[in-house]
Amino acid sequence: MRAWVFTILRNTFITRYHRQGRERALAEGLEQEFAAVGEGPIAAPPSPEAATSQLHLREEIDAALQRLPPDYRMAVVLADIEGLSYKEIAEAMECPIGTVMSRIHRGRRQLHSLLYRHAVDAGLAEEPEAPVSLDAYRNRAASARS
């Protein structure tokens, strides 16, 4: 009986801890949005160039989502766009939570590979650095010793 009660208490604590973290993140996000808006007049609508750029980016993301396999697409959309928990996604997709987690991971990884070049071109991401050559690294270590 005692172990059962401790398990319930532990799970309740974990649930409350995660819920408070989400609430804290939401509050911080709202504070940042209010700070960005400021106390001045309402911001002007975006320029036509900015609106076109946003529309183009949205179309690229939609096209990349459509290229994902249906199971990965559904898991990513439910998690990242709809904001459902893994448990809720598992119930909706009628599969184990571990399967949901792997589908989300693989779907995000495929989206990254599909969208990374567009993000670099749009200035949203940096060009990846070239990997360090193992020979150059070894030579650097050897020259430091001498």
Secondary structure, 3 states (H helix, E strand, C coil): CHHHHHHHHHHHHHHHHHHHHHHHHHHHHHHHHHHHHCCCCCCCCCCHHHHHHHHHHHHHHHHHHHHCCHHHHHHHHHHHHCCCCHHHHHHHHCCCHHHHHHHHHHHHHHHHHHHHHHHHHHCCCCCCCCCCCHHHHHHHHHHHHC
